[in-house]
Amino acid sequence: MKATRDAFGSHLPLMGDKYDNIVALDADLGKATKIASFKEKHPDRFFQMGIAEANMIGTASGISEYGYKVFLASFGSFLTGRYDQIRCSLAYPNRPVILVGTHVGMAIGKDGVTQMGLEDVSIMRALPNMKILNPASYSETIKVIEYLCKTELDSPHYLRLGRQPVQDVDIPFEFGKGQVVFETWPECEITIFSTGCVLGDVVEASKEITKNSDYNVRVINIPTLKPIDEEIIIESAKTSEYLFTVEDHSIVGGLGSAVSETLTDNYPKRVTRIGLNDIFPESAPPSDLYEKYGLSSSQITKRVLNESMDK
């Protein structure tokens, strides 16, 4: 088991070998975000900006104007806290800069709320031109990094990465598309949409649901949160009676909101959103937080079965 941030740290330097226009900016957290590994192979294209995220964002915008592909990294909560600079220096002028936010969600545990990216997706989704990627595994993150490096981007991208080790699920990646990663029958009564590092817990929960009920379950991974795959959401709504979203993020403005907005506009149907219910959690071990706030596989199982049987 490896963290998605580890895939970023191991693969970006390799992409730097292949593409000489890649530049990396760090805000004094390089060992934690893993962007420091780029400095070891490409010191001439690595810049230590210090604890000055706002300055780093403005610098990245300027560098990108000269044809460089800039990756900048910090904790997700610290990056999105510099909303004004992201809005005015990246989103408004539409600069093709990649913002890498690590240590997202409750899963960082004892570090506490100030370090947790809990509403980062909500903030980034509100910005015109911003694209959002939230890979679920080590191998999927590598595919996302390769996509970002080889593609001629025309807008800023936010890449959301976790610190916790997760099961490595080899998932095909296509920008803007969701993937069915678990399905017990072509027409399933329950569809669960998942994004990011909770995917392993969601798949485990789905297996338990099929064992303990007569329901067939489908799990859809959503690595691109903006633009979201509306087609797969609408088609699943047409064939499933019960729809759920699971995310290590606030249910306000995240995956649950994006799925609900899609269905409101195209195929109105009830969606049960599982995540942080507009609150700040405590500082505690990740497993304890997941259990208390409903993101452990056992709690996901219980919530899905209860919601489905109550209707």
Buried (B, 14 or more C-beta within 10 A) or exposed (E): EBBBBBBBBBBBBBBBEEEEEBBBBBBBBBEBBBBBBBBEEBEEBBBEBEEEBBBBBBBBBEBBEEEBBBBBBBBBBBBBBBBEBBBEBBBBEBBBBBBBBBBBBBBBBEEEBEBBBBBBBBBBBEBEBBBBBBBBBBBBBBBBBBBBBEEEBEBBBBBBBBBBBBBBBEBEBEBBBBBBBBBBEEEBBBBBBBBBBBBBBBBBBBBBBBEEBEBBBBBBBBBBBBEBBBEBBBBBBEEBBBBBBBBBBBBBBBBBBBBBBBBEEEBEBEBBBBBBEEEEBEBBEBEBBBBBBBBBBBBBBBBBBEBBEEE
